[in-house]
Amino acid sequence: MYPVFKEHVETLQPALERLLEGVPFRFDELRGQRLPERGIYLFTEGGLHLYVGRSDGIARRLRNHCAPGATHLQAAFAFRLAREATGQLKASYKPEGSRAHLMTQDGFKAEFDAQKARLRRMDIRVVQEDHPIRQALLEMYAAMALATPYNEFGNH
């Protein structure tokens, strides 16, 4: 294995352990949290790890996921949950079926808002990772190790 890559890989399990050992908090407790600026975050509901993401502005990214006023372009996880709940599973880049179009459909916006509220009730954990390569690897590693059902790494 390429030595520099191996050095990065060897940091992943300890970082995952730090993430899982972190004290979970809810979105409404965000203001009281001392969060790292850069790293990964994990959404957990009822003990089931659902989604892991990464950001160079974790607090801002969590607000984008959860805030009541977050748009369909900001709250990607809530949007995916709303798609699932409404049976609108297939993404489209055509006007018909696009994100903007779905937001105009009866009931979809209400479901999207309900899913943002659901995210606000989930447990959140974060771990610092400043190095951009290790951050990307850690997101993938955590998603695979925790079998998070809402992470996908396909191209669009």
N, C-alpha and C positions, 0 to 999 in steps of 0.2 A: 504494500500500500504506500502511496506517496506520503512521505514523512510529515509534511505540513498538514495534509488532510487528516492523517492519523491523529495528530495533536488536537485538531478540532473535534474529531469524533470522540476522543477520550474524555472530553469535557461534558458530553451529553448526559450520561447517566447521573453523574453528581448534580447537574443542573436540574434534571427532572426530579430527583429526590428533594432538592430544595424547594421546587415548585409545590410538590405534594405535601411537604411538611409545613408550608406556609399557612398561616391562619386565614381561613376564608372570610370574605366580607360580602356584603350586598351593595348594590349600586347606591342606595340611599346613604350608605356609610362612606362613600367615596371621598367626601370632603375631609373626613377625619383620618384618612389613610396617608401614610408616607410611602408613596409609590415610586419605584424606579422610573426614570424617564424612558429608558429603552429596555425591551425584553419581550417576554411572551406572557400571555394571560390565558386562563382556563375557565370556561363556564361549566359548572356542575349543577345538576338538578336531581334531588333525591338520591344522592350518592353516585349517580351515573355521569361520567365525564362526557360532555356533549361536543364541545368545540374548543379548539386552541387556536389562538391567533398571535400575531407579532406586530410590534409597532415601535417607532422611535418617539412616540408621544402617547404612552399607555393611558394616562388619565383622559386625554382628549379622545382617544379611540374608544374607550369604554363609554364615554358620553355619547359618541356617535352611534354606538350599538344600542344604547338603552334610553336615551332621553326622549321624553314624549314628543318633542318637536323634531326629532331626527327624521330625515327624509329617506326615501327608498334607496337613494344613492349612498347614504351614510350608514344605514343600519342593515348591512348585507345579511347578517345571521338572522335577524328578525324577519327580513324579507324572505329568506329561504324557508323559515318555519311557517310563514304565512302561505307560501306556495304549497307546502306540504299539506297544511290544514285545509286548504281550499281545493286541493287536487289539481292545481295549476303547476305541474311539475316540470314541464318542458320550457326551458328558456328560449327566447327568440330575440333576434336582433333586427327583426322586421318591425315596422310600427305596430302591427297587430300581434299582440302577445308580448310586447316589450314591457319593461318595468313600468314605464310611464303609462302605458295603456292599462296594465293591470290595476294601477292605482285609481283608475277611473271606473273600474268595474264594481257593480253592486256587491257590497260585503267585503271586498278585498281590503280596502283601506281600514275598515273596522278590525279585520283579522290581523292586519299588519300592526295596528296600534295595540291589539291584545297581545301580540307576540313580543313587542317591546316591553310591555308591562310584565310579561312572563320573565323576560331576561332580567328585569330589575329585581325579581325575587330569587334569582339563581345565586348560588355561591360563586364567588370569583376569587381566583388566586393569581398571583403574579410572581415572576422571578426576573431579576435583572440579567440582561445580556447585552452588553454594549457593542460587541464585535458583530458586524453585519453578516458575515458568513456563518458564525456560530449561531446567531439568532435564527437565520433561515434553516439551518440544520436542526436546531432544537425544536422549532415549530413542527417540522416533519417527524422528527424522532418522537416527540411527545404525542402527536396525533397517532402514530403507528403503535407506540407502546401502550397507550390508553384506549386504543380502538375507538376514537371519537367518531361518531357516525356522521357528523356534519362537516368534516374536513374532507376536501377533495383537492387534488393538485393537478387536475387536467388543465390543458390550455383552452382558451376561449377562441 
